[in-house]
Amino acid sequence: MRAGLLRDHDFRQLFTADTISQVGTQVSVLALPLVAVLTLHASPLEVGVLTAAETAAFLLVGLPAGALVDRLRRRGAMVVADLLRALLLVSVPIAWWLDALSMPQLYLVGLLAGVCTVFFDVSYQSYLPFLVGKERLVEGNSRLELVRSTAQIGGPTVAGLLVKAVGAPVAMLLDAVSYLVSALFLGRIRRIEDRPERRPDAHLGREILEGLRFVVGNRLLRAIAACTGTSNFFGAIVQATLVVFLARELALSPALIGLFFTVGGLGALAGAFLVRPITQLVGAGPAIWLGILVGGLGGLLVPLAAPGWRLWLAAAGSVVYGIGVIVYNVNQVSFRQGITPDALLGRMNATMRFIVWGTLPLGGLAGGVLASVIGVHEALWVASAAGLVAVVPILVSPLRSMRELTPAVSAGTEAVRK
């Protein structure tokens, strides 16, 4: 992958900020549930509630966040979100040192950090077209997905080693520091947005409805929302049960759990490099449905995990899953950003996040309940198999055969060039 956008000073700052933040976030993705499981001896249901708390913000504030972001300078919103996440996460080791850590605190930290993540993610996806131009969105998203996938490789290993060396609560300090450094690099971006003009008749509820109508009124966006939301629901069940399964039923060490997730992260890294040639080979529409389908088939190997060679067979399934998810995400996110007017970007992204990430807390709760009723391993099997239905909305939409996703879209209408 040639330098391209990395020659641009402002994109480099965003790229660096995202790299640092993503590594720290991957530490917390593993460390926070391990705090619950290893330090507070949480039950599978409690881990499911924690997973739900971390993502509930997309349901609670997702829609108003989009309307508010469209009224703000998006870089400033990202900086504030980073600083607040750092403060929230540092409270976990402090409470642990004071012997006051509890599951309600973890729920609250997960929920409030999730609110900050909603504002950061909506701002970031709306800011990228301003920073790189809509004609370079695939390259920009590919490079940022490369950051995410690289973090998925190194982050869990770092997390596992840190948890083993100093304990899960202290390991979360790294993520807090990463958000501070991320905010510093975001502040170095030179290109400043104009403050969006607020219409005299501006009304938060009406602006939210405009975003909803834009997404729900477009057949292609509806298919993407249905596919991603379904995949995320069953993926959240996997997330709520997999760490418990590896730590308790297989009795793996934190370091080995981290290594398992690191091997799985190789798929995301490979996907970041493969997305452009795959898209050029089969076309953007087929790349979307092939990505989600092949990824789901790879995920079927994850419940086969057992000590020995089967653990690495399951990790290989995670590699395939990671490739598929990245190919899917880069194409569908670039398509969404490319067709949306600048004034609606925040609301479009927030509406999509409300729909597709709003299923995450529901899946987290379902995972905790399902694991309590039928068992952790059985719940993992159910979620991995059921996740395959996510491809159906794409297969029954025009996206199935569209080689180029370059529609001229106005609210509620599509003109598609195949």
Beta strands, then each sheet from edge to edge (+ up, - down):
strand 1: 408-410
strand 2: 413-415
sheet 1: 1+ 2-
end
